[in-house]
């Protein structure tokens, strides 16, 4: 039986060419796998037909938009996941769901190898291959761009030689990856970190300086997950999509950072994540209202470690699973409404209310009705500062 290779297929130039390139280099049959994680653009059927026209023996397509939103974006929201305090894991979150479907397709079609289109200097090669090793330890991995010397020039020449049904002349200076959680842009003139991004870099967001009148939105959460917007019930996918539109129109969610890649390279990245950044801002504030102080302090450490693991391609790791359990436990009382103003590139919280809040008006107020016994403060301060007071006395004696 002829060997079969499953290819993570986007429908673009590189992966379309990779179908025939892999077949010629290895003698294997290629099964193209396309996964919709809300990236927009062409229909899955158009992508499927292109894969077949480019030589794939089978084309497996999966609508994973709700799966991605529910099982990947929502855990990231609960963990307030921002790598380097800025990047909401746009690409990192999509890789494990794509891997899951690649391995499922390999099982269904009897493939022994999985291929992806990553280069040898990025994070995604690690995310794909570590995930594949974990879910399908018997499967081999190849990367045509990295392992079979498939450069862009060679890809264009191959496409023209074989008369493949793909666009080869369009000059796009950027490398772009996008899904419903956000959009990542790199390369081209952005590699000079002194250069500011130009208008053509952006697609999910309008310019903040020309934003329309402020847009007030109320996001309702239950168990740390958005369940309604302005009182209308939403699924996680709908919440992200609606806030992508509304926050994007106000220029919310533009990120420009020099990022520490897993492979040791510093890389300049532009991200757009209007819905993700608005939701994270709202979720963090609701946690401020509902999560106990010591739990909240420790959760910041867990959130950061969770984020680093996912960035590093360890979605399926035992530690990530254990941290999921802690994060999930903290979300029991993260219920209520957050009111925000979306305007001028900012998502600003203006109101909070929750039936499970730890905020007690009668304890917090300085007006009549205050239930806090201020006479307790003196003794508390004496005990709280005692260790520092004793140490200071020792220091003075030693100095004398």
N, C-alpha and C positions, 0 to 999 in steps of 0.2 A: 504493500500500500504506500502511495506517495505521501511523504511527510507534509504536514500542514502547519502553517504559521498564522497565528492571529495577529492582526495589525491594528493598533489604536489609530483610527481614521478620522480626520477632521473634514475632509473634502477639499482641502487646499492643495497647492502645488506639491509641496514636499511629500506629504503622505500619499497623494495620488500617484506620483512617480515611484514612490517606494514600493507600491504593489508589484509593478513589473521589475523593478530593480532587485527586490528580494528574490523574486521568482527566478531571474536569470542568474543571480549570484549563488543561490542555494539549491535550485531545482525543486523547491517546495511549492505547494499550492498556498495561496494567500486568502485568508478570510478577513474582510474588513469589518471593523466594529466601530460604529459611531454612537456616541452617547450624548443625548441632549440634556445639558445642565443649565439651560436657560441662556445660552449664548446668543440666541437670536439668529437672524440671517436666513439661510436657505432651509427648506423643509427637509425633514429626515428622509422622505422618499426621494427627493432630488439628489441628496447625498448618496443614498443607497444605489440609485441608478448610475451615478458617476463612478462609484467604486466598481460596479460590475463592468462598466464600459472600459475601465482602466485595467481590467484583467483579473479582478477578484473572482474566485470560484463561488464564494458566498458573501453576502453582505448582511450583517446583523446590526439592527438599529434599536436603540432603547430610549424611550422617553423617561428620563430619570429626574425630571424637574421637581416633582413633589418629593421624591425620595431624597434628592440633594438638599432641598430646603428643610425637610423634617429631620433627617438623620445626620446631617453634616453641618448645615448653617445654624440650626437651633442649638446644638451643643456648643458651638463656637460663641453664640450670643450669650449663653448661660455662663461661659467662662470669660466673657468680656475680652475675647481673644484679639489682641493687637500686638503683633510682633514688633519689637523695638518701639513700643508705645505708639505705633502709627499704622502698621499694615494689617488689615483684617483678614489675612490668610486667603485672599481671593483664589489664587491658583492652588495653593496647598490643600484647601478643602475639597476641591473637585477631583484631585488625583485618586484618593481611595475609592470613591464611588465609580470612577472609570475603571480602576483596577478590578473591582468586584465584578463588573460586567465583562471585562476581558477574560478573566479566569472562568466565568460561567460559559462564555462562548467557546473557550478552549475545550471545556468538558463536553459541551454539546456537539461540537464538530470534530472531536478527536484530534485536536492540535497538540503538538509537543512543545511548541515554542511560542512566546509572545514577543511582539516587536513594538517599539514606540519610536517617535520621531525626535527625541531629545538629543541635544548636543552633549559633549563630554565635559562641559564647564558649568552647567546649570544645576539647580536644585531638583528639577523634575525627574531626571534620570534616576536619582536616589529614591524619590517618592514612588515612582512606578516599580522599580525593581525590588525594593524592600517589600512593598505591598504584595507583589506577585510571588516572591519567595515565601511570604508568610501564608498567603491563601492557597497557593499552588506550589508547594516546595519541590514537586517533581518537574515543574515546567522550567524550560530554559528561556533566557531573555537575549534579544539582540536589539541594537539601535542602529539603523542604517546610516544615519548621519555620522554617528560616532564610530561604528564598527565596520561599515562597508564603504566608507569614504564618499558618501553621497553629499556633495556640496551643492549650493544653490545653482551655480553655473552648470554643473553636470545635470541637475534636475531639469533646468530649462532646456538644455540640449536634448536630453532623453525624451522629454515631452514633445518637443518639436519633431524629433526623429520618428517617434511612434505615433504621431498625430493624435495625442491624447486630448480628450474633451475638457481641457482646463485652460484658464488664462495664464499666459506666461510672460506677457509684455508689460503688465501693470507694475509700475515701480512704487512700491510702498516702502519707505525708509525705516519703518518700525516693525518690531516683533510684538504682536498683540495676542493676549489670551484673555478671554472674557467669559463670564457666566452671570447668573442672576445676582450673585453676591457682590460682583464688581468687575472691574476691567483693569488689566495690567498692560503697560506700554513700556518698551525699552528699545535700545540700540539706536542706530542712526546718529543724528547730531546730539541726541541726549547723552551720548557717552562722554561728551565734554561736559563736566559737571558745572562749568561756569555758564553754560548756555541755558537760558530760560525756556520753558516749554512754550510752543506756539499754539495758536488756536486749533490747528488741525490735529493736535495730540488728543484732544478731548472729544468724547462722543456721548457719554452718559450724563454729562453735566453742562449747563450753560454758564457763561461767565458770571461770577459772583457780583462784579461791579455793575452789571446791567440787570440784576434780578428784579422781578416784579414786586408788587406789594407783599408784605409779610404773609405767610401762609400758616395759620394756626391749626395744629393737629393734636388730637387726643388719642394716645395709644393705650389700649387696655391689655394688661398682661395677666396670665394665670399660670402659676408654676414657672415663671420666668420666660414664658412664651407669649408673643403677641397673639391675641385672640379677637381683637376688634380694633377698627380705626374709625374714629368719630362715631362710635356706637354701632357701626355695621360689622357683623361677624366676618372674619377673614381666616383663611388658612395661613400657615407660615409663608408659603410661596406668594400668596396674594398680598400679604403684608409687605414683603420685600419688594414686589413689583410696584405696588402703589407708592411706597416711599422712594423707590428709585425715580419714579416720575416726579413726584412732588418736591422731594429734596433736591433732585437733579436740576429741576427748573430754577432752583434758588442757588445753585452752585455749591451745594453742600457735598463734602466727601472727596475733595481733590487733595491728593497726597503726593509730595515730591520728596523722596528721601534717598540717601546713599545707604544701602542695605548690606548687612553682613550675610553673605551667602554661606550655605552649609559647606561648600567646597573650599572656603577660605578666601574667596574673592570679595572685594567690596564692589557693589554694582549700583548704578543709578537707576532708580525705578520711579515711574509715574503710575499712580493708581487713581481710579475713580470708583468710589463705593458709597453713593449717596444713601441708599436704603440701609446698608450695613452700618454706616457711621451714625445715622440718626437713631437706629434701633439700639446700638450699643450705648449711646449717650443716654437714651431713655431708660434702658435696663439698669445701667450703673446707678442712676439716680434713684430708681425704685428700690434697688438693693440698699442704698443709703438709708432708706426709710424703714426697711423691713428686716434686714439681716443684723443679728446681734454683733456688738463691737468686736469681740475677740474672734468670733467666727469670720467676720468680714476682714479683719487684719490678716488672718491666716489664709483666707481665700485669695488674697492678692498674690501670695507666693504660689499657691496652687495654680491660679490662672496663668501666671507667667510660665511656669514649668509646662503646663498643658499646651500653651501656645508654642513654646519652643519644640516640644515633641512633635506636634502636628506640622510645624514648619519643616522639621528635619525628616519628615516622611515616616514617622513612627505611629501613625494612626492606629495600627492594629497591635501595638505593643502592650505587654502586661501592665506597665506603669501607667500608660494612658488610660487603660481600662479602670485601674484602681482610682485614678484621679477623677474619672467620670463619675464614679460612685460618690465621692465627696462632693463634687460640684452639684450633682443632682440632689443630694440631701439638703444643700443650702437653699434650694429653690422652692422649698415647700410653701413658704409664706411670701414669695415674691409675686404678690397679686395686687392689682389696682390700676389706677390711671395716671399717666404722665401727660401733661399738656406741654407742648413745645411750640416755639415760633421758629419757622424755617425762613431764613432771610439772609441775603448778602454773604453766602458761604458758610453760615453758622446754623446749627440746630441748638437752640437755647431753651432749656427747661424753665417754664414759668409757673408750673403748678404740679402738685402731687396729692393723691388721695388713695387711701388703702384701708380696707377693713382689717388687715392683718399687720398694720403698722406698729412699730415700736415707739414712734413719736407720740408722746403724751402731752397734749396742750397744757394741761393743768400742772405738769411738772416743769414745762419749758417756760411758761409765761412769767413775766415780772409784774403783772397786774394783779388785782384782787382775784382771789381764787387759787393762788399759788399753793400747791400741795407739797412742795419741796421744803423739808425741814432744814433751814439754813444753819441751825445751831449745831448740826452734825459735821459741818465743814471743818471747824477748827481741829477736832480730834483726828479727822481723816488726814488733814494736811500734816499733822505731827507724825503720824505713823507712816504715811506715804514718803515723807522726806527723811525718815530716821536713818536709813542706811547711808545716805549721802552726808547727813550731818555727822555721823560717827566717823566716816572716812575723812571728812574735812578736818575734824579734830585731830585724827592721827597724822594727817599731812602737816598740820601746824606744829604739832609736837616734834615730829621728825625734822622739820625745817629749823626749829629752835635748837 
